[in-house]
Amino acid sequence: MKQLAAQQIRESFIRYFQDKGHLLVRSSSLIPSGDPTVLLTTAGMQQFKPYFLGEQTPPSRRLTSVQKCFRTSDIDAVGDATHDTFFEMLGNFSVGDYFKEEAIAFAWELLTRHWEVPEERLFITVFGGEGVIPEDTEAARLWQSQGIPARKIFRFGSQDNFWGPPGPTGPCGPCSEIHFDLTCTPCSLGDRCGPNCECGRFLEIWNLVFMQYNKKAENVFDPLPARNIDTGMGLERIALVLQGKTSIFETDLFRPLIEAISDICGLDPDGLAPEALRSCRIIADHLRGAAFLVSDGVLPSNEGRGYVLRRIVRRALVHARKLGYADPIVDRILEVVLAMFGTGYPDLCDNRSFISRVLASEERRFLDTLETGMRMLQAEIERIRSEGEERLSGPVIFRLYDTYGFPPDLTQDLAKDQGLEVDLQGFARCMEEQKEKARASWRGTAGGRWSQENALAGARSEFIGYDRLEIASVVSHLFVQGDRVPEIAEGAEAELVVPQTPFYAESGGQTGDRGLVEGPEGTFEVHDTVYGPGNAILHKGKVKKGRIQEGQEVLLRVDRERRNATARNHTATHLLHFALRTVLGDHVRQSGSLVAPDRLRFDFTHFAALSEEELLAVENLVNAKVRENHPMEIRTVPFQQAQAEKAIALFGEKYGETVRMATLGAFSKELCGGTHVSRTGDIGLFKILHESSVAAGVRRIEALTGEGALRHVEEMEKEYRQILACLQARPGEAVQRIQRLQERQKELEKAVEARQKDRLLETVEGLLKKVETIGSLSLVAAEYEADTATLRKLSDFLRDRLRSSAVILLASRDQGKAQLILSVTRDLCPLLNAGKLIREIAQEVGGSGGGKPEMAQAGGSRPEGIPKAFDRLRVLLEETARQRAHS
């Protein structure tokens, strides 16, 4: 068997399939493009899904790739010998070209002839049939024709040998897996020990998917337009085999990371205890994956893919702490990741500063959170101890896991150190509830409007409106509520499709065009333009008069004024992007936008609110470039050339082999499919309206251009003149006048507050004269008409004056409801808990309450019960006084 490094495996795999006529396609982003059914890219075939569905024409019928993938399904298993989150998928694909026979022959030849993997250590699984899908007898026969004995071919159901779809719907089919015998030693099952045995003897290394179905709903499988092949082989697993290792973490894809982590933590990488080894593996996997996620544009957040990133970073930091390392570690590991993967994935190095800032920011946030979580755990342990319990509840374990990133095994270890049990079943229930919520939120929108999808299968709409706003074309399709119709009449809301259109369909943040479609018998008013199934462009609108029929020649006219306004805003976003990177730094990247005719919105990566000075600098720089009147140069170039010219590409966007590059002078170069002005001077004026936070590490600027910006400035000037009139001030005096008014207001507020305090102190003196004595306890029970905040202050004053052995219960009536504030002096807390007392007393006013041992509050719907609440407290205090006297 050949000994190959990971890079050699990548290169030899690609070379083999290129020799077999396959076109190499670069890896797509970890953020799926245009697929709402999946959270992250989990398989090599995802970027080819439109080809398999017949929606787009592939550049070649034979394709190969090394795809970045990320799966969260096995995150809790990371740390064993074979599981990881981020991985590289080696794949070969056939779109309606070859099928099972060639796919099986290719896989067997590469493994046994080129890589010289011993045939006796390879075993095969095939689909054994299930439900409406029959057994795959053809695959079994083809494997036998390669010389595989029938005894080494195993049959399994859909859980093991039916692949896909990656979401709830989409391409799928039976699959055949190649397994490698790691130990050559059967377990206690003897001859029944085979692939998928839980003993760990076998490792699946290659999955051949015979994609022949499109799953449209539960138990509904339609044949695909052409039978396809999708294969996937995890680089980490085949590296394990070809490098003669027993774990993926011993291969050159992980070993440098394990060594670096061990060195940082002062450990011997070759002498790690099992738990320390597991922690090192988790840190290596999670921080490697985090670097790739951030490089592709994922930012930490509390939902979606951002939550996945946050979870793995936090989990890695918790395990670093388990290894005894509490200082920042991410940046040191990032350097190793870049050294290992920067050559194969140059985007990692290009985004090095950005990745570092994002992960360092998250690390700082979580190290603070981690301390908070530890304190919360300790407080919870003390609480259950004080109540005589010996078990940490499932919801508490889940909250530590979900909010603070504490793995349940860490919580279990910490609890065990304190002699406590943990409710792992309760934790599992909480986890299942969360997973169900996640599944519900990511079921996507791929299921509806099949009649329209079927009708548009193979349809194409070509956008030719970059420099033409009026063309003639022929109506090819009409739809009303998703159903195809031959004609539409006056008043009907419908969708219209033509082969060529000047209407820009909403994409890249730019809103769709509006305008008119005029036919020989009627006029259709376009309210929006969007992409439909496949490559069809849908003109959505309403028949203004007459009727429109399929097959009619029509004149399409885009609303010129609206398009020009949108173009001004789109070019302004490019200038804004440049200005932000100039003023704030190269870590700034666009993470979203809205380009409409009346405004623009630009989301970007940054880690703090912009100061007034920074906002002004950005705005001034944009307007300077507007005045310089730079021409907008648009070129269509190969993607690799655009990369070489350092053009900025959007995170998560999928680009073809050729791209449209928008260049402004020598300062801005971006890949962009939107519409733009011919020169920056056409923008006229740029004005920032707001700057705000969107998510952790993401800021948003909203702005206006052209006439909109001018009108905004006019409104601001009008409002300024009104302010001057109200203040009776001249220009330049407004701020000083307002500051004097604010100072005067503060003086008056202080005077009012002092007077209120004097009144409260007078009330305190009056109430102290009415102190009741119950045994050795002092009680103040009184009604006082005030809000809750004032009652609290009054209670504090009384407690400070009484100092010890005192209980204060104050009540008020407000809009038919009762409010109670109860406080006890600190020396009584071991005997009297204010939170528990208030719950009993509140029953008298028809309510409930709670709080801390020293102070609690309650509310109720029966204010007439306040005297009874006082009496109830007296009874409780009499019992306490007797207990105190006998103790």
N, C-alpha and C positions, 0 to 999 in steps of 0.2 A: 504494500500500500504506500502510495506516495506521501511524503511529508511536505505539506504546503502551508505557507503563511496565509493569513486572511486575504491580503491584497492579491496574492497569487491565485487564490481560489476565485476571487471576483473576476480577475482578468481571464483565467482559463475558462470559466463558465461563459463569459461574454464571447470570447473568441470561438468557442465550440459552436455556439448557436449562430453567430455571425457566419461561420463557415457553412451552416445549414440554411442560409438564406434569410436569417432573422435581422430586422432593423433594430438597432439599439436605441431605446427611448430613455431619456434621463428620468431620474426619480421625481415624482410629483411631491408637492408639499405634504406635511403631516396634517395640514388643514384641508379637508376635502373640498374640492371646487364644485359648486353647483349640485351638491348631493345632501339634502336635508335629512336623509335617513341614517346617517352615521356621524358620530362625534369626531373621530379622528381616522386617519388612514390606517386601516388594519390589514390590508392585503394588497398584493401587487396588482391585482386586476381592477382595483377601484377606478384608476384613471382611465381604464379601457372600457368601462361600463357602457358609455354611449356607442362604442363599436359593437359590443356584443348584443346590444338591444337594436342595432340597425338604425340608430338615430344619426350617426355620423359615419363618414367613410374613413377608415384607418389609412395612415400613410403607407402601410404595408400590411399584407395579410399575415405575415410572420413577424412577431415582435419579441424583444427580450429586454429585461430591465433588472436593475438592482434597486429595489424600492425601500425607502425608509418607512417603517411601520411602528405603530404604538398600540398595544392592547392593554386594557386595564382588567380584563377578566381574571388574570392570574396574579394580580398584584400581591395578594396575600401569600402566594406560593413562592415569590421571589426570595432567593436565599438558599434554595435547594440546588441540585446539580444542573438543572436544565431550564428553569423558568426565568424569563425576563420580561420587561415591559417594552422598551425600545429594542427593535431588532432590524436587521436587513434581510429582505426577502429576495432571493434569486429566483427569477421566473422566466419561463418561455410561454408564448401565447400564440394561438392560431385563431384567426377570425375567419371562419368559413373556409379554411384551407385544409390542413391535415386534421386527423382525428385520433382515435385511440391507438391504432396500430403504430403510427409514427411517433406519437408521444411516448409510448411505452418503450419503443426501440431506442429513441434518443436518450431517455433517462438511463436505461440499462447500459448503453454504450458508454456514456460519459462516466458513470460510476465505476464500471468494471474494467473498461478498456483504457480510458484516459487517466482516471484517478486510481485505478488498480485496487479498488475496494474488493476484498475477498467475497466471491459469490456465496460461499457457505455461510457468511454472516449476514446475508440479506434475506428478509422475509417480506411477504406481500399481504396486504389486505384489500378486499374488494367489497362492493355494496351487495348485501345479501337480500335486498328487497324489503319494502315496507310501505304499507298503505297503498296508494294508487301507483307507486313507482315499482316496477318489477326488478328482480335480481339481475345483476350485471354479469351474465354468463360470458359475454364477449370478452370483457377485460380478463377474466380468469383464463380463458382459452389463449389469449394473446400472450399472457405471462408464461404460460406453459410452452408456447412456441419459442420463447427466449431461453428455454432450458430450466425453468423453475419447476421443481417437482410439485405435484398437486398437494402433498402434505405440508408444503411451506406457504400455501395460499389460504388465507383465513377470511371468512365472511362475517360482516358486521352490519348492524342496522344504521339508521340515519344519523344517530348521535355520533358515530365514529366515521362513517363512510358516505356521507352525503353533505356536500359543501354548499354553504351559502343559503340565501343571499346575505351580503354584509349588513343589510338593513332588513326591515320587515318584508320588503318586496325586492324583486330584481333577478338578475341572472343566477342560475344555480345548476347543480347536477350531481350525479353519482361521482364518487372519487375513489381512487386507488392509492394507497399509501405504501411507501417503502420504509421498512423498519430495519435498524441495525442492531445486531445482537452484541450488547456491551460486554457480557460476562461469559457467554457460551455455557452457562451453568443453569439448568432448570431449577425452579423453586420447588416447594413441596408438592406442587401440582403435577410434577413429572412431565409426561408427554403433553399434558393439557396446558403447559406453560408456553404461551405464544405472545404475539403482538397484543398490546393493550393490557397485558397482565399487570396487576398492581405491584408486582414484586420489583419493578424497575429494571428488569433485565434488558428490555427492548427500548430503543429510542427511535421515534418517528423522525425521519430526515427529509422526506420529499413527499409532497402530496400532489397527485395528478388529478385535476378536476376535469371531468368530461362534461362541459357546460352545454346542455342541450335544452334547458327549460328556462322560462321566465315565470317566476312565482308572482302571481297577481293578487292572491288572497289565500287564506288558509285552505289547504288541500286543493288549490286551483293552480295547475301548472300548464302553461301553454308552451308549445315548441318554439324555440327561438328561430328567427329568420334563417339562420345558418348554424350548424353545430360548431362549437368552439372548444378550444383547449386553453385551460388556465392552470399552470403549475406553480408551485411555490416551495422553495427549499430555504429554510432558515440558515443564514450564513453562520451564525453562532454554533448551530448543531452540527453542520457538516465540518466546521473547523474542529470541533471536539473529536470527530471521527478521524479526520486526516492528520491531526496533530497528536493522536494517541492519548488523549486526556480522558479523565472520568467526569469532568465538569466543564461547562462552558466558561466558568470563571477562571479556569486554568489555561485557557487559550490566550493567544496574543490580542484578542479583542477585549479582554478584561484584566489580564495579569498585571500590566503596568499600573492600572488603577488600584488593584488590591495592594500592590507594593507601596504605592504612594500613600494610601489611606493608613496602612499599617505603620509606615514611617512617621506620618504626622501624629499618630496616636501612641507612638513609642512601643509598637508591637512587632513581633517577628512574624512575617507573612507565612513562613513555613511551619510555624509552631502555634497556630491560632487554636484556641479552644473552640468547640462546636458553636457556642453562642456568639463568640467574637467573630468567627468566620462568617456566620450568617449575617451579622451586622455589617461587616466589611462588604459582603456581596450586595446587600441592599443599598448601601451608600453608593457603591460603584454603579450599579444599574440605574438607580434613581437620578443621580446627578448627571450621568451620561445622557439619559433620556431627557432630563430637564434642559440641557444645553441645546439639544436638537429641537425641542418644542419651542423654546424662546427664539431660536434662530429662524424658525418658520412663522413667527409672529404671535405665538400664544403668550398671553400675559396672565399673571396670577389673579384669580378672582374667586368668588364664592359660588360660581355656577358653571356648568358646561365644561369645556376643555380647560378653561382657566382654573377650575376647581381641581381637575386632574393634576395640573402642574403644581398648584399649591400643595396638594396632598403629598405628592412624591418628594417635594423639597422638604416639607416638614417632617415627613417620615425619615428621610435621610438624616436630618439634624437630630432627631430623637435618638437614632441609633448611634450617631457620633457621641452623644452624651452617654449612652450605655457603655461605650468604649472608654469613657472617662475624659472625653474631649469636649469642652464647653465653649471654645472660642470659634470665631468664624473659620469655616473650612472650604466653603464653596469655591472661592476664587482660586485656591491652590489646586483643587481637583479639576477646575475648568482648564487650567493650563495643560494638564495631562491629556484631557479629552481633545483639546485643539491639536496637540502634538500627534496624537494617535489618528485622528480622523480629518484633520485639516486638508490633507492632500486630496483625499477622495471627495470631500465635501468643502470646497473653498468658501462657501457661504458662511461656514462657521467662523473662519478667520476674518472674513469681511465684516461680520457682525460681532466681533469679539467684544468691543466696547459696550455695545448694546446688551449683549447676553450678560456680561459681567455686572452691569448696573442693575438690570432687572433682578438677577438672582441675588446680588448683594443686598438690594433693598428688601427683598422678601426674607432673606436670612436675618437681617437686622430686626425686622418686624416680628419674626417668629421666635428669635432668641428671647425677646421680651415676653412674647406670648407663652413660651415654654416655661419661664419662671412663674408666670401667672397660673398656668395649668398645674404646675407642681404645688403651688400654694393652695389652689382650689382642691386638689386631691388630698392634701394634708388636712385641710379644713373639713372635708367630707369625712375623712377617717376619724377625726376628733369628734365630729358630730355623732356618727353612728356609735362610737364608743360611749359617748355620754348618755346615749339612749339605750345602752345595753345590748346593741346589735353586734353581730360578728360577720356581716356579709355586705359587700359592696354591690349596689344594685346595678342591673343592666343599663337603665337609662343614664346613670352616672358614668359608667364605662364608655357608653356610646358618646356622651357629650365630650368626654376627654378625647376620644378618638376623632370625632367629627369636627370639633371646634379647635382643639389644641394639637391634633395630629398624633395623639398617644396611641400606638398600637395596643390592642387588648392584652397581648402577651407582656408588654412592659407594665401596664397597669396591674396585671396579675402578679408580676414579680414584686412590684412595689408594695402591693397589698399583702403578699405572702410574708414579706419582711416584717410587716406589722402584725402578723398572726391572723390575718383576715381571709375569708373566702371571697370568691367573686361569682357573680351571677352571669355566667357566660351565655346561658340560654336566653336570658332577658336581653343581653347585648345582641345576640343573633336575631331576635325578633325585631329589635330596633333597626338593625342592618337591613333586614328583609323589607321593612317598611320603606326605608330610604331607597333601596334598589327599585322597588315597585314604582315609587315616585319618579325616579330617574328614567325607568323604562317608559313610563307614561309620557314624560316630557320630551322623549327623543324618538317617538314613533313616527315622526315626520309627516310629510304631506304627499307621499308618493302614490297614494291609492286611488285618487279620484279622477274623474273625467276621462274614462277609458275610451269613450266614443270619439272624443277629440283627438286623443293620442293615436288611436288606430287610423282615424281619417287623415292625420298629418304624417303618418309613417312615410318616410322618404321625401316629404315636402321640403323645399328649401326656399328661404327668402334672402336675397342679397341686398345688403345695405349699400347704397351708392350715393348717400346724402352728405358726404363731407363738403363737397363744393357745389352740390346741386340741390335746390329746395323744391323743385317742381319737375316731375317726370310723368310720362304716360306708361301704364302697365295694364295687366289683365287680372281681374278678380279670379283667384283659383279656388278659394274656400270661403264659406260664410258659416258662422256659428251663432246660435242663440242658446244661452245657458249651457254651453258645452256641446250641444247637438248640432250636427251639420244640417244646413237648410239650403235649398236652391236659390232663394231670394229673400230679401228683407224689405219691409214696407215702412212708410212714414211712422215715426214714433218708436220703432223697435230699437232696443238696445242690443248690440251685437258685436261680433269680432270678425274682422276682415283680414284676409291674407292675400298677398300678391307676390309674384316671383321676384320683383325688384321694387325697392322702396327708398325714398329719400328721408323717411321718418326714422329717427334714432330711437332704438328700443332701450328702455331703462337698463343700465348696467354700469359697473364701475362707480356707483354713487351718483351718476348723472341721471336725472329724471327723463322720462320719455317725451318725445315731441307731441305737439298737438297741431291740428290743422284741418284740412278738408279733403275729401275724396269725392270728385265730381264725375258722375256718369251721364250717359245720354238720357236717362229717365229720372235721375234723382241725385241728391247730395247727402253724403255721409259725413257727420262731424266727428273728428277723432279727438277723444278726450285724453287718451293715454296710449302709449306704445310700449309693448313688453315682449319678451321672448316667450314663445310657447314651447310645446314639445319638440324635441329635435332642434332643427335650425330655423323653424318657422318664426316669423315676426308677426305678432297679433296687433292689429290696429283696433283699439277698443273705443266704442263710441255709440252714436245714435243717428238714425236716419232723420235728417232735418226736413227733407221733403222728397216726395216721389218714392222710387224704389231702386234697389241695387240688386243685380243678379250675378250669379257665377257665370264666368265666361265673358262678361262685358268689359270693354276697354274703358278705363277710367283715368282721370287726371288727378295725381296726388300732389297737394300743395301744403308744404310745412308753414306754420305760423312763423314768419321771418323775424318779427320783433321779439317773440318769445325765445326763438333759437339763439338770436344774437345776445340776448340778456343772459341766457344759460352759458353761452360760450365765454362771455366776460367773466362770469363767476368761476368757470372751470379753469381758465388760464390763471385766474387769481389764486386758485388753490396751489398751483405749481409755484407761483411766486411766494406764497405764504410758506410752503414747505421749505423752500430755499432760505427764506428769512429766518424761520425758526431754527434750522440747522446752523445758520451763521451766528445767531445771537445766543442760542442755548447749547449747541454742541451736536456732534455727528450721531449721538445716540438717538436723536429725534427721528422717528419713522412714522409715516402715515399709518393709522390703524383703522381708518374708516372715514367716510365723507358723505355729504349730501350736496349735490350741485343742482340747484333749482334756478328758475329765472329770477326769483325775487330775493334770494339769499344764498349763502353758502355756509356749510358747517364742516369743520375739519377736526378730526380726532387724531391725536398724535401721542407718542410715547414720551413721557417726561415725569419726573418724580416729585414735583413741587408746584404750587401755584405760581404763576408768573407775577412778578412785581409790576407796579405801574411803569417803572423805568423800562423793564423788559418788553412790556406790551407796546409802549411808545416806540422803542427801538425797532421792533418787528414791523409795526405799521409804517414807520418812516422809511424803512428799507424797501418794503413793497412799493410804496408810492414813488420812491426814487427810481425803481426799475420801470414803473409805469411811465414816468416822465422821460426816461431814456429811450422809450419807444423801440424796444428790441423786436426784431421779427421772430415769429414762431416758425421754426423749421420742422416739418414732419417728414420722416423717412421710414420706409419699410425695410428692415434689415434682418439677417439671421440672428436668432436669439444669442448665439455664442458671441457674435460681433457686438451686440448690445452690452453683454456682460463685460467684454474686453474694454469697451468704452466707458465702463462704470456707470451705466444708466441705472437709475433707481427702479427696482421692481417692487410691486406691492406684495406684502406678506399674504400667503394663502392663495394668491392668484395663479391660475393655471395658464401657461403660455405655450403657444405652438412653436413650430420650428422657425417661423418668421414672426416678427413683432413690429408694432408701430411705435416709433420713438419720437417723442416731442422734445425739441431742444430750444432753449432760450439763451442766446449769447453763449458765453463760455461758463455760465454759472448754474444752469439747470438742465438736466437731461433725465427724462422719465419715460418708462414704457406706459403708453396710454392709448386707449381706443376711443376717447371722447372727442367732442367738438371744441374748437378753440378759435380765438380771434386771430387775425393775421399779424397784428403787432400789439405789444403790450399797451401802447398809448390808447388803444380802443377801450381799455378798461375804464379810463377816465379818472376815477377816484376809488380808493380802497379805505374802508372804515370798519374797525373792529367794534362789535357790539358787546360781546360777553366773552369771558374766559372762565371755565369751570372744570370740575372733576367729573369724569365719567365712570372710572373704576380705578383700582389701585394701579398707579403707574401710567394712567391714560388721562390726558387733559383734552378739553374741547374748546375751540374758538369758533364763534359765530360772527359773520361779517357781511357787509354789503359792498356792492360796487356800482359804478355808473350813476344813473338817475336815482336809484334807491339810496346810495350813500349820500348824494347831494341833498335829497329830501330830508334824510336823517339829520344832517348837519344843520339844515334850516330849522328843523323842529327844535334841536338843541339850543340854537341861538334864540329862538322865540321864547323858550322856557327860561333861558338865562335872563332875558330882558324882563320877564315877569317876576323872577326872583329879585332882581335889582329894584323893581318897583315896590314889591312887598317890603323890602328891607329899607327902602328910601336911601339907597346907596348908589354910588357911581361905579362904573366898570373898574375892577381891581379891588373894590372894597368888600365884596360879598362874603368872602371867606372869613375876613376879620370880624365882620358884623355877626356872622353865624356863630363863630367861636365865642364871642362875648355873650350871645344869647344862651349858648350851651353852658357856659360857666355860671351865668345867673340862675339857670334852671337847676344846676347841681347844688348851688347854695340854698335855694328854696327847698329842694328835696331833703337836704341835710337838716334844715330847720324843722321840716314836717316830721322827719324821722326822730329827731331829738324830742319833739313834743309828744310823739306817740310813745317813746320810751318812758318819758316822765309819767304819762298817764298809766302805763303798764306798772311802773314802780309804785304808783299810788294804789293801784288795784292790788298789787302784791301785799302792801302793808295792810290793806283792808282784809284780805283773805287770811293773812297770818293771824289775825285776831280771832278767826273762826276755826282754827285748827282743832280737830277732834283727836282725842287720845283713846286708842284701843289697845289695852294692855301696854306693851312697851313700844307700840307703833304710833306714829302720827299720821293723820289723814286730812287732806284738803280735798273736799268734794264740792264743786260749785259749777253753776251755769254762768257763762260769760259770752255775750253776743259778739262774735268775731269770726274771722275766717280761720282756716286750719293753720296757716303759717303763724298768725298772731297767737293762737292757742298754744302752739309749740313754744314760742318765745316766752309766754307767760309761765308755762310749765317749767321751762329751764330756769327762769328767775326764782320760782318757788323752790325748786329742788336745790339750787345753789344756796338759798338762804336756810333751808331746813337741814341740809348737809347729810344727815344720817337717819336711819330708821323711819323714813317717811315715804308715803305713797300719795301721789297727786292724781286726781281724776277730774278733768275739765270737760265740760260739754257745751254745745251750742246748737241752736235750731236755725236752719236755713232752708227756705222754700219747701217746708213740709218734711224735711229730713233731719236726722240727728247726726252730729259729729262728736266723737269721743277721743280724747287724748289721755293716755295713762302713762305715768312715769314712776319709777321707783329709784331710791338712792342706791348707789353701787353696793353698799354693804348688805342690802337685802336680796341681791340677785341670786345667791345660792338657795334662798328660801322662796322668793317670789319672782317669777318670770313674767314680765309685763306682757309679752306676746301671748302666753297661755291664759293669763288673767283676762285680757281684753276679749278673747274668744268666748269666755263664759259670760262676761258682763254684756257683750253686744247682743246676746239673745234677747235681752229685755227691751231693746229698741228695734228688734226685728231685722238684725243685720249680722255681719261678721267682721272680723278684723285680724290683725296680726302685726308682728314687728319684732324688734330686738328685745333682749332681756331687760334693758333699762328703759326703753320707750316703745310704745305701740299705739296704733290708732285704729278706729273702727267707724263704720257708718251704718245707719239703719233707716228704715222707712217709717218708724213709729217714734217721733220725738216725745210723745206723751209718756213714753216709758223711761225717760231719763231719771226721774226720782227712784224708780224701781232698780235701775242700774246702780245708782248710788247705794241703795239698801243691799243689793246683792254683793257689792264690793265689801260693805261693812261686815256681812256675814262671813265672807271668805277671810277677811283680815282677823276676825275674832278667832277663827279656827287656827290661823297661822300664829297668832299671839299665844294661844294656849300651847301649841307645839313648841314654840320658842321658850316658853316659861318652863316646860318640863325637860328641855334638852340641856 
